[in-house]
Amino acid sequence: MINLFKLKPFLILLVTISLVFNHYSAFANETKEEKSQGEKYISFEHQMQDVDKVISLAKKNNKLALIVMGANWCHDSRSLARNLFSQEVKEVIDTHYELLFINVGFMEKVRPVITRFGMPIIYSTPTALIIEPNSELLINRHNIHTIRDADSVSIADTKAYFENIAINRSKLVQSLSSLDANIDQKKLKQLNQEIDNFENYQADRIYQAYEVIGPMIKERKSGVKNKNFQKYWKSASKLRYTITDDLDKLRGQAIKIAKNKDSNEKLDFPTYPKFAWE
């Protein structure tokens, strides 16, 4: 009789290999035309002025501002840009949004725009910021990473994501602006500050990672391959993907603790390994 428990690690390995293969197969099968259609991340010399303009236009037209931060070298960034101009999604975007693409370069043009809207860093390309223009609130922060793997997100799911945010615009703004009477707001503020400090520390580490990996990406675009690139990229990506889920858990834990006014429970902060080059 086959021992399924002994087979389990092997089966997990097979599934992982299959997912990785499918991911890179989709990337490899991207046609030149598809690649060109997704290359919307042109160089902006005055990014903050462009952000001001799109927010002003959104306010004037009673729409949301959609700011997509990405890069032409990133296949997920190209996929999201291409999906936004598909017939099904474009109708939603044209109706509810004013759209701006921000080129993050080789991860060196990240900080000014993202910090304006209350986040210390972007954890992935692409990152789609949905801004309510009157308050400049980032109203999709709760699920901002849903479509970061855009090459694996269907047209239907992409449409549903942006459509649901637009439909629930007022509720999202209200939820970000109102206070829950059942929560000790002083305690919650203190706990959130602890989380912010933790996130800022990790964000600084990721910025340092971008300084290491960014030039390598640029070299690869010129045909120069660094033998350490894959190892370094994987090391940084592991943290970039893990921390977003961990931050969501910490915010949820903070609310739970703050609801119990007599609780002395502390936040359970995760620890992460050093980067491959550290």
C-alpha positions as CSV (number, residue, x, y, z in Angstrom):
1,M,0.0,0.0,0.0
2,I,1.3,3.5,-0.9
3,N,2.0,5.7,2.2
4,L,0.3,9.0,1.3
5,F,2.0,10.8,4.2
6,K,5.5,9.9,2.8
7,L,4.3,11.0,-0.7
8,K,3.0,14.4,0.6
9,P,6.3,16.3,0.4
10,F,6.9,14.9,-3.1
11,L,3.4,15.9,-4.2
12,I,3.9,19.4,-2.9
13,L,7.2,19.6,-4.8
14,L,5.5,18.5,-8.0
15,V,2.8,21.1,-7.6
16,T,5.3,23.9,-6.9
17,I,7.4,22.9,-10.0
18,S,4.2,22.9,-12.1
19,L,3.2,26.4,-10.9
20,V,6.6,27.8,-11.5
21,F,6.7,26.2,-15.0
22,N,3.3,27.5,-15.9
23,H,4.2,31.0,-14.7
24,Y,7.4,31.2,-16.8
25,S,5.7,29.5,-19.7
26,A,3.1,32.3,-19.8
27,F,5.9,34.9,-19.7
28,A,7.8,33.1,-22.4
29,N,4.7,32.9,-24.7
30,E,4.0,36.6,-24.6
31,T,4.1,37.8,-28.2
32,K,5.9,40.9,-29.3
33,E,2.6,42.6,-29.9
34,E,1.3,41.7,-26.5
35,K,4.6,43.0,-24.9
36,S,4.3,46.3,-26.8
37,Q,0.6,46.7,-25.8
38,G,1.7,46.4,-22.1
39,E,4.6,48.9,-22.3
40,K,2.7,51.9,-20.8
41,Y,5.3,52.8,-18.2
42,I,7.1,55.6,-19.9
43,S,9.6,57.8,-18.2
44,F,8.1,60.7,-16.2
45,E,10.4,63.5,-15.3
46,H,7.8,65.2,-13.1
47,Q,5.9,62.3,-11.4
48,M,4.4,64.3,-8.6
49,Q,3.1,66.9,-11.0
50,D,1.5,64.1,-13.0
51,V,-0.1,62.7,-9.8
52,D,-1.5,66.2,-9.0
53,K,-3.0,66.4,-12.5
54,V,-4.7,63.0,-12.4
55,I,-6.1,63.7,-8.9
56,S,-7.4,67.1,-10.0
57,L,-9.0,65.6,-13.1
58,A,-10.6,62.8,-11.1
59,K,-12.0,65.4,-8.7
60,K,-13.3,67.5,-11.6
61,N,-15.0,64.5,-13.2
62,N,-16.2,62.8,-9.9
63,K,-14.1,59.7,-10.6
64,L,-11.4,57.8,-8.7
65,A,-7.7,58.3,-9.5
66,L,-6.0,55.0,-10.6
67,I,-2.2,55.3,-10.3
68,V,-0.5,52.1,-11.6
69,M,3.2,51.9,-10.5
70,G,5.2,49.4,-12.6
71,A,7.8,49.0,-15.2
72,N,8.1,47.8,-18.8
73,W,10.7,45.1,-17.8
74,C,8.1,43.5,-15.5
75,H,5.8,41.0,-17.2
76,D,3.1,41.4,-14.5
77,S,3.2,45.2,-15.0
78,R,2.7,44.7,-18.8
79,S,-0.1,42.3,-18.2
80,L,-2.0,44.6,-16.0
81,A,-1.6,47.5,-18.4
82,R,-2.8,45.3,-21.3
83,N,-5.7,44.1,-19.2
84,L,-6.8,47.6,-18.4
85,F,-7.2,48.3,-22.1
86,S,-9.1,45.1,-22.8
87,Q,-12.7,45.8,-24.0
88,E,-14.3,44.5,-20.8
89,V,-12.1,46.3,-18.3
90,K,-11.7,49.5,-20.3
91,E,-15.4,50.2,-20.0
92,V,-15.1,50.1,-16.2
93,I,-11.9,52.2,-16.2
94,D,-13.4,54.9,-18.5
95,T,-16.5,55.1,-16.5
96,H,-15.1,55.3,-13.0
97,Y,-11.4,56.2,-13.2
98,E,-8.8,58.7,-14.4
99,L,-5.7,56.6,-15.2
100,L,-2.0,57.3,-14.7
101,F,0.9,55.0,-15.2
102,I,4.0,55.6,-13.1
103,N,7.4,54.2,-14.2
104,V,9.4,53.0,-11.2
105,G,12.5,52.6,-13.3
106,F,14.7,49.9,-11.9
107,M,13.0,50.3,-8.5
108,E,14.8,53.6,-7.8
109,K,11.7,55.8,-8.5
110,V,9.4,54.4,-5.8
111,R,9.4,56.4,-2.6
112,P,8.0,59.9,-3.4
113,V,4.6,58.8,-4.9
114,I,3.9,55.8,-2.6
115,T,4.7,57.7,0.6
116,R,2.4,60.5,-0.4
117,F,-0.5,58.1,0.1
118,G,0.5,56.6,3.5
119,M,2.6,53.6,2.5
120,P,6.3,53.4,3.0
121,I,7.1,51.3,-0.1
122,I,5.6,49.3,-2.9
123,Y,6.1,45.6,-2.4
124,S,5.5,44.5,-5.9
125,T,5.3,45.7,-9.5
126,P,2.7,46.4,-10.4
127,T,1.0,48.2,-7.5
128,A,-2.3,49.8,-8.3
129,L,-3.2,52.8,-6.1
130,I,-6.9,53.7,-6.1
131,I,-7.2,57.2,-4.7
132,E,-10.4,59.0,-3.6
133,P,-9.5,62.5,-5.0
134,N,-11.4,64.7,-2.5
135,S,-9.7,63.2,0.6
136,E,-6.7,61.6,-1.2
137,L,-7.4,58.5,0.7
138,L,-5.9,55.2,-0.6
139,I,-9.2,53.3,-0.6
140,N,-7.9,49.9,-1.8
141,R,-5.1,49.5,0.8
142,H,-7.0,46.6,2.3
143,N,-6.6,44.5,-0.9
144,I,-4.0,46.4,-2.9
145,H,-2.0,43.2,-3.5
146,T,-4.9,41.2,-5.0
147,I,-3.8,41.8,-8.6
148,R,0.0,42.1,-8.2
149,D,0.4,38.8,-10.0
150,A,-1.5,40.3,-12.9
151,D,-0.2,37.8,-15.5
152,S,-2.2,35.1,-13.5
153,V,-5.3,37.2,-13.0
154,S,-8.1,36.8,-15.5
155,I,-9.7,39.6,-17.4
156,A,-13.0,38.8,-15.6
157,D,-11.3,39.0,-12.1
158,T,-9.5,42.2,-13.1
159,K,-12.8,43.8,-14.1
160,A,-14.5,42.7,-10.9
161,Y,-11.7,44.1,-8.8
162,F,-11.9,47.6,-10.2
163,E,-15.7,47.5,-10.5
164,N,-16.2,46.5,-6.9
165,I,-13.9,49.2,-5.6
166,A,-15.8,51.9,-7.7
167,I,-19.2,50.6,-6.6
168,N,-18.2,50.7,-2.9
169,R,-16.4,54.0,-3.1
170,S,-18.5,55.7,-0.4
171,K,-18.4,52.8,2.0
172,L,-14.7,52.5,1.7
173,V,-14.1,56.2,2.4
174,Q,-16.5,56.0,5.3
175,S,-14.8,53.0,6.8
176,L,-11.4,54.8,6.6
177,S,-12.8,58.0,8.1
178,S,-15.1,56.7,10.9
179,L,-14.2,55.3,14.4
180,D,-15.6,52.1,15.9
181,A,-17.1,52.8,19.3
182,N,-16.3,49.3,20.4
183,I,-12.5,49.8,20.0
184,D,-10.2,51.5,22.4
185,Q,-8.9,54.0,19.9
186,K,-6.0,55.1,22.1
187,K,-4.8,51.5,22.4
188,L,-5.3,50.9,18.7
189,K,-3.4,54.0,17.8
190,Q,-0.5,52.8,19.9
191,L,-0.5,49.3,18.4
192,N,-0.7,50.6,14.9
193,Q,2.3,52.8,15.6
194,E,4.2,49.7,16.6
195,I,3.2,48.1,13.3
196,D,4.2,51.2,11.4
197,N,7.6,51.2,13.0
198,F,8.0,47.5,12.2
199,E,6.9,48.1,8.6
200,N,9.1,51.1,8.1
201,Y,12.1,49.1,9.3
202,Q,11.4,46.3,6.9
203,A,10.7,48.8,4.1
204,D,14.2,50.3,4.6
205,R,15.6,46.8,4.2
206,I,13.6,46.3,1.0
207,Y,14.8,49.7,-0.3
208,Q,18.4,48.4,0.4
209,A,17.5,45.3,-1.6
210,Y,16.2,47.4,-4.5
211,E,19.6,49.2,-4.5
212,V,21.3,45.8,-4.9
213,I,18.8,44.2,-7.4
214,G,17.8,47.3,-9.4
215,P,21.2,47.6,-11.2
216,M,21.2,43.9,-11.9
217,I,17.8,44.2,-13.6
218,K,19.2,47.1,-15.7
219,E,22.2,45.0,-16.7
220,R,20.0,42.1,-17.7
221,K,18.1,44.4,-20.0
222,S,21.5,45.2,-21.7
223,G,22.3,41.5,-22.0
224,V,24.6,41.3,-19.0
225,K,23.8,38.5,-16.7
226,N,24.9,38.4,-13.0
227,K,25.3,34.9,-11.6
228,N,23.8,36.0,-8.3
229,F,20.7,37.6,-9.7
230,Q,18.3,34.7,-9.4
231,K,19.4,34.0,-5.8
232,Y,19.2,37.7,-4.8
233,W,15.9,38.2,-6.5
234,K,14.3,35.1,-4.8
235,S,15.6,36.2,-1.5
236,A,14.1,39.7,-1.7
237,S,10.9,38.4,-3.3
238,K,10.3,36.1,-0.4
239,L,10.2,39.0,2.1
240,R,8.2,41.2,-0.3
241,Y,5.4,38.6,-0.6
242,T,5.5,37.3,3.0
243,I,5.4,40.7,4.7
244,T,2.1,41.9,3.1
245,D,0.2,38.9,4.6
246,D,2.0,39.4,7.9
247,L,1.0,43.1,8.1
248,D,-2.6,42.2,7.4
249,K,-2.5,39.7,10.3
250,L,-0.9,42.3,12.6
251,R,-3.5,44.9,11.8
252,G,-6.3,42.4,12.5
253,Q,-4.5,41.4,15.7
254,A,-4.3,45.0,16.8
255,I,-8.0,45.5,16.4
256,K,-8.8,42.3,18.3
257,I,-6.5,43.5,21.2
258,A,-8.0,47.0,21.2
259,K,-11.5,45.6,21.4
260,N,-10.6,44.0,24.8
261,K,-9.9,47.1,26.9
262,D,-8.5,44.9,29.7
263,S,-6.2,42.9,27.5
264,N,-2.4,43.0,28.0
265,E,-1.7,41.0,24.9
266,K,1.2,42.0,22.8
267,L,1.5,42.0,19.1
268,D,3.3,38.9,17.7
269,F,5.8,40.3,15.3
270,P,7.4,37.9,12.8
271,T,11.1,37.6,12.2
272,Y,12.7,37.2,8.7
273,P,16.0,35.7,7.6
274,K,18.8,37.8,6.2
275,F,19.0,38.5,2.5
276,A,21.2,36.3,0.5
277,W,23.9,39.0,0.2
278,E,23.8,40.1,3.8
